[in-house]
Amino acid sequence: MILLDNGSRRAAATLNLRRLAQHLSERLGTEVHPVSALHSSKIPPEQLGGEPAWTLEGYLDARAAAGERSFEILPLFFGPSRAIGDFIPEVAGRVAAAHGPIEVRIADVLCPLPAGEPRLADILADNVTAALGDGAERSPTHVLLVDHGSPLPAVTAVRHWLAERLTERLGAEVKVGEAVMERREGADYDFNGRLLAEVLADIGSAGEPRSVVLAMQFISPGRHAGAGGDIDDIAAAAAAAHLSLDVQSTRLIGEHPLFVDILADRAAELPTRPAIVLTAG
């Protein structure tokens, strides 16, 4: 069983992936292997306790060469990204071409629509409440649900769904908006939303005191999220440009204890998922 994230060149992301895999292994009573789709193999092993990170193709290749033929993958993706629909089958196909037939089962995404995953909204609400604490004296409070951003409408729809549920949990007195860290140019991608820096600039330009909480729709720290990421830099720049703004970020979804419950449930559903059988042909 593989716990698969997108991958990052930052050691903190791989270390968090390993932590989640360890907790899930203990919950399931079976070993869960932390693997990234890309990038993490470039992290110097000395930043990872001397143990190099696995990326998917290298991991599948090594295990298939050793005789393993069946793989279960738990994707750490909120929605149906191309990593699930295209990348995993392509990589597995190359491995099958090199080593013979293999079988892959892929668990459902973290927030499968239309049903969604209410526990993710619970986690986000908990994280916002913890960030507000007793010091939220500036009003009205804005909450911005921030994710990476995707060129796929089906992935963006997950953020919209979570924002609606977060609004229900926080109440009408809290205004919930959305922002992204990356988006493609042009009107064709307007569905993806607006960049975080632009949204913060709009809120700050009103000139009235505003407490803004960034609800982080990220699982692990990386280039955008976590200490020293782009989001910290953008928030600091916005607060410096607009002294009326008080911007703070929540902790990450993957740090909440309820998150492993969601992963355990996705793992329990794996036997019912269709098998992808890849052959050398």
C-alpha positions in Angstrom: 0.0 0.0 0.0 1.3 3.4 -1.1 0.4 6.8 0.4 1.0 9.1 -2.6 1.4 12.8 -2.5 2.3 15.2 -5.4 5.9 15.7 -4.0 8.0 18.6 -3.1 11.6 19.6 -3.0 11.2 20.6 0.6 12.2 18.1 3.2 9.3 19.1 5.5 6.8 17.7 3.0 8.4 14.3 2.8 8.8 14.2 6.6 5.0 14.9 7.0 4.2 12.3 4.4 6.2 9.7 6.4 4.5 10.8 9.6 1.1 10.2 8.0 2.1 6.9 6.6 3.4 5.8 10.0 0.1 6.7 11.7 -1.9 5.0 9.0 0.3 1.9 9.2 -0.5 1.7 12.9 -4.2 2.2 12.3 -4.5 -0.4 9.6 -2.0 -2.9 11.0 -0.2 -3.1 7.7 2.8 -1.2 6.3 2.0 1.9 4.3 4.8 3.2 2.1 5.3 7.0 1.7 5.9 7.8 -1.9 5.7 11.0 -4.0 4.6 11.4 -7.6 7.6 13.6 -8.4 10.2 16.0 -7.0 11.1 14.5 -3.6 13.9 12.4 -4.9 15.9 15.6 -5.3 15.9 16.3 -1.6 19.3 15.5 -0.1 19.0 12.4 2.1 20.8 14.1 5.0 17.7 16.3 5.3 15.6 13.2 5.6 17.4 11.4 8.4 19.7 9.7 5.8 16.8 7.9 4.1 16.2 9.0 0.5 12.6 9.7 -0.6 10.9 7.5 -3.1 9.1 8.8 -6.2 6.4 6.6 -7.8 8.3 5.3 -10.8 11.4 4.4 -8.9 9.4 2.7 -6.2 7.2 0.7 -8.5 10.1 -0.3 -10.6 12.1 -1.5 -7.6 9.2 -3.5 -6.2 8.2 -4.9 -9.5 11.8 -6.0 -10.2 11.6 -7.8 -6.8 8.5 -9.7 -7.9 5.7 -7.6 -6.5 2.7 -7.5 -8.8 -0.1 -5.9 -6.9 -0.2 -2.3 -5.6 -2.7 -0.2 -3.7 -2.4 3.6 -3.9 -4.0 6.1 -1.5 -3.8 9.4 -3.3 -3.4 12.6 -1.1 -5.4 14.6 -3.6 -8.5 16.5 -2.8 -10.1 16.0 -6.3 -9.6 14.1 -9.5 -6.3 15.6 -10.6 -4.4 14.5 -13.7 -1.9 12.8 -11.4 -4.7 10.2 -10.7 -6.2 9.9 -14.1 -3.1 10.1 -16.3 0.1 10.1 -14.4 -0.3 6.9 -12.3 -1.5 4.8 -15.2 1.3 6.1 -17.4 4.0 5.3 -14.8 2.6 1.9 -14.0 2.4 1.2 -17.7 6.1 1.8 -18.1 6.9 -0.4 -15.2 4.7 -3.2 -16.6 6.5 -2.9 -19.9 9.8 -3.4 -18.1 8.9 -6.1 -15.6 5.7 -7.8 -16.8 2.0 -7.4 -15.8 1.1 -5.5 -12.6 -2.2 -4.7 -11.0 -3.0 -1.3 -9.4 -6.0 -0.2 -7.3 -6.4 3.5 -6.6 -8.5 4.7 -3.7 -11.0 7.5 -4.1 -9.9 11.1 -3.7 -10.1 12.9 -0.4 -13.3 14.8 -1.3 -15.2 12.9 -3.9 -18.1 14.9 -5.3 -21.0 15.2 -5.2 -21.1 13.6 -1.7 -17.9 15.4 -0.7 -16.2 14.7 2.6 -17.8 16.6 5.6 -14.8 15.8 7.9 -12.6 17.9 5.7 -14.9 20.9 6.4 -14.8 20.0 10.1 -11.1 20.1 10.1 -11.0 23.4 8.3 -13.5 24.9 10.8 -11.5 23.5 13.7 -8.4 25.1 12.3 -10.0 28.5 11.7 -11.5 28.5 15.2 -8.1 27.7 16.7 -6.4 30.4 14.7 -8.9 33.0 15.8 -8.6 32.1 19.5 -9.5 35.0 21.8 -7.7 37.7 19.9 -10.1 38.2 16.9 -11.0 41.7 17.9 -11.0 43.2 14.4 -14.2 42.8 12.5 -15.8 41.7 10.3 -13.6 38.7 10.1 -12.7 37.3 6.6 -11.8 33.7 6.1 -10.2 32.9 2.8 -10.0 29.2 1.8 -6.7 28.9 0.0 -5.6 26.0 -2.2 -2.9 25.4 -4.8 -5.2 26.2 -7.8 -6.0 23.8 -10.6 -6.7 24.1 -14.4 -9.4 21.4 -14.0 -12.9 22.5 -13.1 -13.6 19.3 -11.2 -10.7 20.0 -8.8 -11.8 23.6 -8.3 -15.3 22.4 -7.6 -13.9 20.7 -4.5 -12.7 24.0 -3.1 -16.1 25.5 -3.8 -17.8 22.7 -2.0 -15.6 23.0 1.0 -16.1 26.8 1.1 -19.8 26.3 1.2 -19.6 23.8 4.1 -17.1 26.0 5.9 -19.6 28.9 5.7 -22.3 26.7 7.3 -20.0 25.8 10.2 -18.6 29.2 10.9 -21.9 31.1 10.7 -23.2 34.1 8.9 -21.1 36.6 10.8 -17.9 35.3 9.2 -17.4 36.0 5.5 -15.8 33.0 3.7 -14.0 33.7 0.4 -11.6 31.7 -1.8 -8.2 32.3 -3.3 -5.6 30.3 -5.1 -1.8 30.3 -5.2 -1.5 29.5 -8.9 -3.7 29.9 -12.0 -3.3 30.0 -15.7 -3.6 33.2 -17.7 -6.7 34.0 -19.6 -10.5 34.0 -19.2 -10.7 30.3 -19.9 -9.3 29.7 -16.5 -11.4 32.3 -14.6 -13.3 29.4 -13.0 -10.2 28.7 -10.9 -10.6 31.9 -8.9 -8.3 34.8 -8.0 -4.8 34.8 -6.7 -4.3 35.3 -3.0 -2.3 38.5 -3.3 -5.1 40.1 -5.3 -7.8 39.1 -2.9 -5.8 40.4 0.1 -5.2 43.7 -1.7 -8.9 44.1 -2.3 -9.7 43.5 1.3 -7.0 45.8 2.5 -7.9 48.6 0.1 -11.2 49.1 2.0 -9.2 50.8 4.7 -11.2 49.4 7.6 -9.6 47.1 10.2 -9.9 43.6 9.0 -8.9 40.3 10.6 -8.2 37.8 7.8 -7.7 34.1 8.5 -6.3 32.0 5.7 -7.9 28.5 5.9 -5.2 26.3 4.4 -6.4 23.6 2.0 -3.0 22.0 2.0 -2.0 18.7 3.6 1.7 19.2 4.0 4.2 22.1 4.1 5.9 22.9 0.8 6.7 25.7 -1.6 3.4 27.4 -0.9 2.2 26.3 2.6 4.0 26.0 5.9 6.7 28.0 7.5 8.7 30.0 5.0 6.4 29.2 2.1 5.0 31.7 -0.4 1.8 32.2 1.5 3.7 33.5 4.5 5.5 36.0 2.2 2.3 37.1 0.5 0.5 37.6 3.9 3.4 39.6 5.3 3.5 41.8 2.2 -0.2 42.5 2.3 -0.1 43.4 6.0 2.8 45.7 5.3 1.0 47.4 2.4 -2.3 47.7 4.3 -1.9 48.4 8.0 -5.6 47.7 8.5 -5.0 44.0 7.8 -4.3 41.4 10.4 -3.5 38.2 8.4 -2.9 34.8 9.9 -2.8 31.3 8.6 -4.4 28.1 10.0 -2.5 25.0 10.5 -2.5 22.5 7.6 -5.2 19.8 7.1 -2.7 17.0 7.4 -1.8 18.1 10.9 -5.3 17.5 12.2 -5.8 14.1 14.0 -9.1 13.6 12.1 -7.3 13.4 8.8 -5.9 9.9 9.4 -9.5 8.7 10.0 -10.4 9.8 6.4 -7.3 8.0 5.0 -8.2 4.9 6.9 -11.7 4.9 5.4 -10.3 5.4 1.9 -8.0 2.4 2.5 -11.0 0.3 3.7 -12.7 1.0 0.4 -9.8 -0.2 -1.7 -11.0 -3.8 -2.2 -14.1 -2.4 -3.9 -12.2 -0.2 -6.3 -11.6 -1.5 -9.9 -8.2 -2.9 -10.6 -6.1 -1.5 -13.4 -4.2 -4.4 -15.0 -1.2 -3.3 -17.0 0.7 -5.6 -19.3 3.9 -5.4 -21.2 1.8 -5.0 -24.4 
